[in-house]
Amino acid sequence: MAETELGANEIKVAASASAAVKIPRLRWLIIGLIFLATLINYIDRLTVSVLAPVITDALKLTNLEYASLGTWFLLAYTISQGLSGRLYDRIGARRGFALSITVWSVAAMAHATARSLGSLSAFRFLLGLGEAGNWPGAAKVISEWFPVRERAFAMGIFNSGAAIGSIIAPPIIVWLQLRYGWQATFIITGTLGFLWLALWLAFYQPPDRHRRLTDGERALIEESARGGMGNMEWGAGDRKISSPHSPLPTPHSPKWRDLLRYKQVWAIVLSRLLVDPVWWLFITWLPLFLHKVHGFDLKKIGLFAWVPFVAADAGSLLGGFTSGYLIKRGWSVNRARKATIGFAALLMPAGILAARTPDPMMALALIGLVLFGFQFWINNVQTLPSDFFSDKTVASVAGLGGVGAGVGSMIFVLATGWIVDHFGYTPVLTAAGVLAPVGTIVLFALAGAITKVESQIEEK
């Protein structure tokens, strides 16, 4: 009797799925949702940065105290990257994203009540806890929904949300501040996350349960997950690397100590520790740099601070497209990823020149080249967890990479505050120009060939 009822339920589920309207190329709509979440993420985090001239004056903050705001955010962000990676692997992307965006939207709105450095620091910390989950969550969604050859481009689409969020944030935030004041600005931008959450919960399911997935697209995803398509795409001469550990199945939530036995994980963590500070330098300090060095007022910041992020958006899309295009042309994953990552690393030292030009437009153009290179670089580096490991481990590895990025960025942002107070911006931009080539050398030296690792990670 029980078996009959079970069979009837399965028939009902199947009938319901077949009755739903199918959406061709659904995976691209899914990555569009992740793009929107990332765009909102960046609007929320940049509100303090764009309003830095106003907030530092209102709360009487020094450069070092302002830097401490970024440090509290990055401390929470770093902790949460690792925790969120494990959390998403355990509870899935649907509930993981719902939790992350709820936390960061509440925190963004709470900024409106800040009256001191202490309260503002607490809200920055809470914002970091929530916002960090976006990146391991996106890596997990991409690994579940996209075949290998499309993952870097999908990563580029989602990451372009960071660049486009950075483009639209300055003019929107400045307009809101001039019209309604800085407290109301935080309330308005913080509500965007809840609008996105309603759309996410109404629409998103993993591919194995999504009723609107076509049979052809489901077969494409399942073939890649089984290794049929994915293995073909590694290219001639590539092979899987066997793990030295005992053959055990990969768990849903692997332990960090097991992941850290792999040199590929350390390659991702250390390279991001060295290179991600380049991005965070300009995310945190660009408006104040323009204000202090080139005399921009708040209106000029709104008019021009977004310009370098147009280049960042182009780098985000082109970086993912380029490696995917090369793979389609017959390049191995190893060769395609390394070529694009190496090319991008050579662009980022342009920041050394940006520190030395007296022309603000030239400085913005050179910073744009740096951010183009960074996004070109990061889109391929963030694809490496899915290049090396199974879908069940991707979010955890991506989270550890985020921990490395957070630690490096936290140190660099805080040090920037002290250095600027004593020596100005030139030493900071010079140091940032050196980080990308060094981080890329570390990545290539540690990772070796970019191929699948037959990971046998035991959940103890």
Secondary structure, DSSP 8 states (H G I E B T S, - for coil): -HHHHHHHHHHHHHHHHHHS--BTTHHHHHHHHHHHHHHHHHHHHHHHHHTHHHHHHHHT--HHHHHHHHHHHHHHHHHHHHHHHHHHHHH-HHHHHHHHHHHHHHHHHHGGG--SHHHHHHHHHHHHHHHTTHHHHHHHHHHHHS-HHHHHHHHHHHHHHHHHHHHHHHHHHHHHHHHH-HHHHHHHHHTHHHHHHHHHHHH---TTT-TTB-HHHHHHHHHHHHTHHHHHTT-TT---EE-SS------SS--HHHHTT-HHHHHHHHHHHHHHHHHHHHHHHHHHHHHHHH---HHHHHHHTTHHHHHHHHHHHHHHHHHHHHHHTT--HHHHHHHHHHHHHTTGGGHHHHTT-S-HHHHHHHHHHHHHHHHHHHHHHTTHHHHHS-HHHHHHHHHHHHHHHHHHHHHHHHHHHHHHHHH-SHHHHHHHHHHHHHHHHHHHHHH-S---EE------
